Amino acid sequence: METPFFVLKIKKSPTRGNRIGIIISTAVEKDASRRNFWKRQTKAIFKLLPNANTDLLIIFSKNIKKCTSRKFKEAFLNATSDLNPSFKTELITHQ
């Protein structure tokens, strides 16, 4: 799954529970505090996902500099909506 802000790779996990890998290089964002900000945002949204025994790898692109945290959350939830299609509508109605 590819969005303007990141590439998301999804694979079934042999272990119980979801796992995530986050890649945001210094070529994408030079400022360490901003890289950590996006990692924290990703982990916070990741915790909202239903348990689907899935491994997720998110690779950020340079366009993340143009992104707001709200746009990122929408893009991430849309990209992961195939894990549980009803989850996206549930999350939107409970906000």
Phi and psi in degrees as a GROMACS rama.xvg file:
@    title "Ramachandran Plot"
@    xaxis  label "Phi"
@    yaxis  label "Psi"
@TYPE xy
-125.142  133.08  GLU-2
-121.677  172.85  THR-3
-64.2103  -20.8164  PRO-4
-103.123  -22.9668  PHE-5
-161.876  165.124  PHE-6
-111.016  132.481  VAL-7
-118.289  123.808  LEU-8
-111.274  130.334  LYS-9
-121.818  134.234  ILE-10
-145.435  144.621  LYS-11
-64.4113  139.439  LYS-12
-98.4634  140.562  SER-13
-76.8338  -12.3463  PRO-14
-99.923  168.384  THR-15
-79.0545  138.512  ARG-16
91.0957  167.202  GLY-17
-87.3192  148.812  ASN-18
-132.363  152.978  ARG-19
-135.555  144.965  ILE-20
-123.236  135.285  GLY-21
-123.285  125.841  ILE-22
-122.064  118.312  ILE-23
-141.047  104.53  ILE-24
-84.1834  167.912  SER-25
-68.4032  -21.3655  THR-26
-68.7919  -29.0668  ALA-27
-81.2015  -47.4601  VAL-28
-142.322  113.593  GLU-29
-72.9806  -32.5137  LYS-30
-77.4833  119.428  ASP-31
-62.8284  -35.4333  ALA-32
-66.1266  -34.6473  SER-33
-71.6196  -38.5891  ARG-34
-60.5589  -44.1571  ARG-35
-66.1675  -35.4226  ASN-36
-58.3691  -48.2361  PHE-37
-68.1081  -33.026  TRP-38
-65.4825  -43.0087  LYS-39
-64.4713  -42.0298  ARG-40
-60.0824  -44.5072  GLN-41
-63.2326  -45.6321  THR-42
-64.3118  -37.7679  LYS-43
-65.6041  -42.3029  ALA-44
-71.3275  -36.963  ILE-45
-58.996  -36.256  PHE-46
-65.6608  -19.838  LYS-47
-80.7408  -17.0366  LEU-48
-70.9064  147.041  LEU-49
-71.1682  153.058  PRO-50
-71.6908  116.44  ASN-51
-129.023  16.2477  ALA-52
49.2472  57.3542  ASN-53
-127.497  143.719  THR-54
-101.553  130.961  ASP-55
-118.751  136.937  LEU-56
-124.28  120.821  LEU-57
-113.758  125.942  ILE-58
-118.449  114.099  ILE-59
-76.4412  147.758  PHE-60
-108.35  172.375  SER-61
-65.1281  -21.036  LYS-62
-67.7243  -9.60581  ASN-63
-61.895  -23.007  ILE-64
-63.9557  -26.1851  LYS-65
-91.2078  -0.0818909  LYS-66
-96.3415  145.625  CYS-67
-98.7484  164.451  THR-68
-65.1591  -32.484  SER-69
-67.2372  -45.0261  ARG-70
-62.7512  -38.6843  LYS-71
-64.2056  -43.7787  PHE-72
-61.3691  -43.7934  LYS-73
-62.6294  -44.4193  GLU-74
-64.813  -41.7734  ALA-75
-65.752  -44.3926  PHE-76
-67.4778  -36.374  LEU-77
-65.7876  -39.6251  ASN-78
-67.9541  -31.6704  ALA-79
-98.5625  6.78108  THR-80
-64.7043  -21.4013  SER-81
-73.1362  -12.6576  ASP-82
-65.8231  -39.0114  LEU-83
-157.889  95.3362  ASN-84
-55.933  -32.592  PRO-85
-75.9696  -17.5103  SER-86
-63.9574  -39.5256  PHE-87
-60.5864  -46.6639  LYS-88
-68.5997  -35.6722  THR-89
-62.7464  -44.109  GLU-90
-65.1799  -40.8816  LEU-91
-66.6928  -39.3434  ILE-92
-73.5095  -22.8774  THR-93
-92.7982  -0.202625  HIS-94
